Amino acid sequence: MTYLTSLSVWLIPLLIGFVVVVASFKRVPTYETFVSGAKEGFSMAVSIIPYLVGMLVAIYMFRASGAMEALVGAMAPVLSWVGIPADIVPLALMRPISGTGALGLMTDLTAVHGPDSYIGRLAATLQGSTDTTFYILTVYFGAVGIKKMGDALKVGLLADLVGMIAAVVVVSLVFG
């Protein structure tokens, strides 16, 4: 275990050192290139802010309006028939929208049901099996000016659905 710990502590500094040494051998102006990249990264971060604020406002309005609870109430009977607990539905709905919101819901579920419960394990697996599709499309595609994102949305939501189904199947099989 100590070998793995030592490796993890030294891996990033060694990687950075390797990049600097290779760049020096290739006569790349390392510091100037770093500063140029940092400027570009900063301007990208500033350009993302309006999209991020818009997404956070939309998420807050969705939850505060009661739409989340109405949607969960409508879906719960069908999902419980399939074997998916109603408590997990808000997490499944929130995950493609907001990673932080989904993490908060997962934390609540594990606090109420326990991390070793079926719901706790399903919540953790669901959190790791899906992505924040709407967040990615809104923030990153918006920041680089991509306007046509229909195909990316379809593929992203399909991947989220497959991840959710896989999470339910795996947790049911492994932890039953």
C-alpha positions in Angstrom: 0.0 0.0 0.0 2.8 2.4 0.7 4.2 1.9 -2.8 0.9 2.9 -4.3 0.6 5.9 -2.0 4.1 7.1 -2.9 3.4 6.6 -6.6 0.2 8.7 -6.4 2.0 11.5 -4.5 4.8 11.7 -7.1 2.9 10.9 -10.3 1.7 14.5 -11.1 5.0 16.2 -10.4 6.9 13.6 -12.4 4.4 14.1 -15.3 4.8 17.8 -15.2 8.6 17.5 -15.0 8.5 15.1 -18.0 6.5 17.6 -20.1 8.9 20.4 -19.2 12.0 18.3 -20.1 10.5 17.1 -23.4 9.5 20.7 -24.3 13.0 22.0 -23.5 14.5 19.4 -25.7 12.2 20.4 -28.5 13.1 24.1 -27.8 9.5 25.0 -27.0 9.2 28.2 -25.0 7.7 26.4 -22.0 6.9 29.3 -19.7 5.5 31.5 -22.5 3.4 28.6 -23.7 2.0 28.0 -20.2 1.1 31.7 -19.7 -0.6 31.8 -23.1 -2.6 28.7 -22.2 -3.5 30.1 -18.8 -4.8 33.3 -20.5 -6.9 31.3 -22.9 -8.2 29.1 -20.0 -9.1 32.2 -18.0 -11.0 33.8 -20.9 -12.8 30.5 -21.5 -13.8 30.4 -17.8 -15.2 33.9 -18.0 -17.2 33.1 -21.2 -18.8 30.1 -19.4 -20.2 32.2 -16.5 -23.4 33.4 -18.3 -24.3 29.8 -19.4 -23.6 28.5 -15.9 -25.7 31.1 -14.2 -28.6 30.4 -16.6 -28.3 26.7 -15.9 -28.3 27.2 -12.2 -31.4 29.4 -12.3 -33.2 26.9 -14.4 -32.4 24.1 -12.0 -33.5 26.2 -9.0 -36.8 27.1 -10.7 -37.5 23.4 -11.6 -37.0 22.3 -8.0 -38.7 25.3 -6.4 -41.8 25.2 -8.6 -42.7 21.7 -7.5 -42.2 20.3 -11.0 -39.7 17.8 -9.6 -42.2 16.4 -7.1 -45.0 16.3 -9.7 -42.8 14.4 -12.1 -41.6 11.9 -9.4 -45.2 11.4 -8.4 -46.3 10.6 -11.9 -43.4 8.2 -12.6 -43.3 6.4 -9.2 -46.0 3.8 -9.8 -44.5 2.6 -13.1 -41.0 2.6 -11.8 -41.9 0.8 -8.6 -43.6 -1.9 -10.8 -40.2 -2.4 -12.5 -38.4 -2.5 -9.2 -36.9 1.0 -9.0 -37.6 2.7 -5.7 -39.4 6.1 -5.9 -36.7 7.6 -3.6 -34.1 7.3 -6.4 -36.2 9.0 -9.1 -35.2 12.6 -8.2 -31.6 11.6 -8.4 -32.1 10.0 -11.8 -33.9 13.1 -13.0 -31.4 15.5 -11.6 -28.2 13.8 -12.6 -28.3 14.7 -16.3 -29.1 18.3 -15.3 -26.7 19.1 -12.4 -23.8 17.1 -10.9 -23.9 19.2 -7.7 -27.7 18.9 -7.4 -27.4 15.2 -7.9 -24.6 14.9 -5.4 -26.8 16.7 -2.8 -29.7 14.3 -3.5 -27.3 11.3 -3.2 -26.0 12.6 0.1 -29.6 12.9 1.4 -30.4 9.4 0.2 -27.4 7.9 1.9 -28.0 9.9 5.1 -31.6 8.7 5.3 -31.2 5.1 4.0 -27.5 4.4 4.8 -24.7 3.9 2.4 -25.0 0.1 2.6 -28.7 0.0 1.8 -30.1 -0.9 -1.6 -31.0 2.7 -2.2 -27.7 4.0 -1.0 -25.8 1.6 -3.2 -28.1 2.3 -6.2 -27.7 6.1 -5.7 -23.9 5.8 -5.6 -23.8 3.6 -8.7 -26.2 5.8 -10.5 -24.1 8.9 -9.7 -21.0 7.2 -11.2 -22.8 5.6 -14.2 -24.3 8.8 -15.7 -23.2 12.2 -16.6 -24.4 15.8 -16.5 -25.6 15.9 -20.1 -27.5 19.2 -20.1 -24.8 20.9 -18.1 -22.2 19.8 -20.6 -24.3 20.9 -23.6 -25.3 24.2 -22.0 -22.0 25.3 -20.6 -19.3 23.9 -22.9 -21.1 23.8 -26.2 -22.4 27.3 -25.5 -19.0 28.6 -24.6 -17.5 27.5 -27.9 -20.5 28.6 -29.9 -21.9 25.3 -31.0 -25.6 26.0 -31.9 -26.7 22.6 -33.3 -26.5 20.2 -30.5 -29.5 17.9 -31.2 -27.5 14.8 -32.0 -25.2 15.3 -29.0 -28.3 15.7 -26.8 -29.9 12.5 -28.1 -26.6 10.5 -27.6 -26.0 12.0 -24.2 -29.4 11.2 -22.9 -29.3 7.7 -24.4 -26.0 7.2 -22.6 -27.6 8.4 -19.4 -30.5 6.0 -19.8 -28.2 3.1 -20.5 -26.1 4.1 -17.4 -29.2 4.2 -15.3 -30.5 0.9 -16.5 -27.1 -0.7 -16.0 -26.9 0.8 -12.5 -30.2 -0.8 -11.5 -29.3 -4.1 -13.1 -25.8 -4.3 -11.5 -26.9 -3.2 -8.1 -29.9 -5.6 -8.2 -27.6 -8.5 -9.2 -24.7 -7.8 -6.9 -26.5 -6.5 -3.8 -30.1 -7.8 -4.5 
